[in-house]
């Protein structure tokens, strides 16, 4: 019985001290860097709606088992870091969020797009040519593309968003 109590106390102390560091100043700056480059895991449309209040949303829909989707992870992380405060970068997994995949009519992955607004009950998307549309199929970026393609799309989306505020 005593061994069980000691084990529980040790377990509790490990849980309570997890994440603690000896240098709080470095911990804060490391946390800030981590927050900057985080790609949000999207499981609900409300996440898009909330993020749209701050700026455009880049959403990549894919799956854990999809090779090209995995190739996009470093690109998305870089974009999240580069566009911090301007764009929210999200990723949704079709296996974990089948309702999201169904809502957006996903038939091929990875499927990415940028949402720049919400009008008349529909999302408004940025197309690669800089025009906006309510038709997601005209605005989607299929497969893995060069990082520059996403940067140009996001630059257009940020400019559009800033001009419509």
C-alpha positions in Angstrom: 0.0 0.0 0.0 2.8 2.4 0.9 4.5 1.7 -2.4 1.3 2.6 -4.3 1.0 5.9 -2.4 4.6 6.8 -3.1 4.2 5.9 -6.8 1.1 8.0 -7.0 2.9 11.0 -5.4 5.8 10.6 -7.8 3.4 10.4 -10.8 1.5 13.5 -9.6 4.8 15.4 -9.2 5.9 14.5 -12.7 2.5 15.6 -14.2 2.5 18.9 -12.3 6.1 19.7 -13.2 5.9 18.7 -16.9 6.9 21.6 -19.1 8.7 23.5 -16.4 12.1 24.8 -17.3 15.0 26.3 -15.3 15.1 29.4 -17.5 11.7 31.1 -17.7 12.9 33.8 -20.0 14.0 31.3 -22.7 10.9 29.2 -22.1 8.7 32.3 -23.0 10.7 33.0 -26.2 10.7 29.4 -27.2 6.9 29.3 -26.6 6.5 32.4 -28.7 8.4 30.9 -31.6 6.3 27.7 -31.3 3.1 29.6 -31.4 4.2 31.6 -34.5 4.8 28.5 -36.6 1.8 26.4 -35.5 -0.5 25.1 -38.1 -3.9 24.8 -36.4 -5.7 21.4 -36.6 -9.2 22.2 -37.9 -12.1 20.0 -36.8 -15.0 22.5 -37.0 -16.2 25.2 -39.4 -16.5 27.6 -36.4 -12.7 27.7 -36.3 -12.7 29.2 -39.8 -15.4 31.7 -38.8 -13.5 32.8 -35.7 -10.2 33.1 -37.6 -11.8 35.1 -40.4 -12.3 38.0 -38.0 -8.5 38.4 -37.9 -7.7 37.7 -41.5 -7.7 35.2 -44.4 -7.5 31.4 -43.6 -5.4 29.0 -45.6 -6.9 25.5 -45.2 -5.3 22.3 -46.4 -7.4 19.2 -46.3 -5.6 15.9 -46.4 -4.9 12.7 -44.4 -2.2 11.2 -42.3 -1.7 8.3 -44.7 -1.3 10.7 -47.7 2.3 11.1 -48.9 1.8 14.4 -50.7 -0.1 15.7 -47.7 2.9 14.9 -45.5 5.1 16.7 -48.0 3.1 19.9 -47.4 3.7 20.0 -43.6 7.0 21.9 -43.8 5.5 24.3 -46.4 2.5 25.0 -44.1 4.7 25.5 -41.1 6.8 28.0 -43.0 3.7 29.8 -44.2 2.3 29.9 -40.7 5.5 31.5 -39.5 5.8 34.0 -42.4 2.2 35.2 -42.2 1.7 35.3 -38.4 -0.8 37.9 -37.5 -2.0 38.2 -41.1 -3.2 34.7 -42.1 -4.3 31.6 -40.1 -3.0 28.4 -41.5 -5.1 25.3 -40.8 -5.1 21.7 -41.7 -7.9 19.2 -41.6 -7.7 15.4 -41.8 -10.5 13.8 -43.8 -10.5 10.7 -41.5 -10.7 12.7 -38.3 -13.2 15.3 -39.7 -15.3 13.6 -42.3 -18.0 16.4 -42.0 -15.4 19.0 -43.1 -14.5 16.9 -46.1 -18.1 16.5 -47.0 -18.9 20.2 -46.5 -16.1 21.2 -48.9 -16.8 18.4 -51.4 -13.3 16.9 -51.1 -12.6 14.2 -53.7 -8.8 14.6 -54.1 -6.2 15.3 -51.4 -4.3 17.4 -50.7 -6.8 20.1 -51.4 -6.0 23.6 -50.3 -7.8 26.9 -50.5 -7.8 30.4 -49.0 -11.0 31.8 -47.4 -11.1 35.6 -47.4 -14.6 36.2 -46.1 -18.2 35.2 -45.6 -21.0 36.8 -47.6 -24.6 35.8 -48.1 -24.2 32.7 -46.0 -21.2 31.4 -48.1 -17.5 31.5 -47.8 -15.6 33.7 -50.3 -12.4 32.3 -51.7 -9.3 33.8 -53.2 -8.3 32.4 -56.6 -4.8 32.2 -57.9 -5.4 35.0 -60.4 -6.4 37.4 -57.6 -10.1 37.3 -58.1 -12.6 36.2 -55.5 -15.4 33.6 -55.8 -18.0 31.8 -53.8 -17.2 28.7 -55.9 -14.5 26.8 -53.9 -13.7 24.6 -56.9 -12.5 27.6 -58.8 -10.2 28.6 -56.0 -8.7 25.3 -54.8 -5.1 24.3 -55.2 -4.8 20.6 -55.8 -1.8 18.5 -54.9 1.5 19.8 -53.6 2.7 23.0 -55.2 5.8 25.2 -54.8 5.8 27.3 -51.7 5.8 30.4 -53.9 2.3 29.5 -55.3 0.9 29.6 -51.8 2.8 32.8 -50.9 1.4 34.6 -54.0 -2.1 33.4 -53.1 -1.7 34.6 -49.5 -0.3 37.9 -50.5 -3.3 38.5 -52.7 -5.6 37.3 -50.0 -4.1 39.7 -47.4 -4.3 42.6 -49.8 -8.0 41.8 -50.5 -8.7 41.4 -46.8 -7.1 44.7 -45.9 -9.0 46.5 -48.6 -12.4 45.2 -47.5 -12.1 46.0 -43.8 
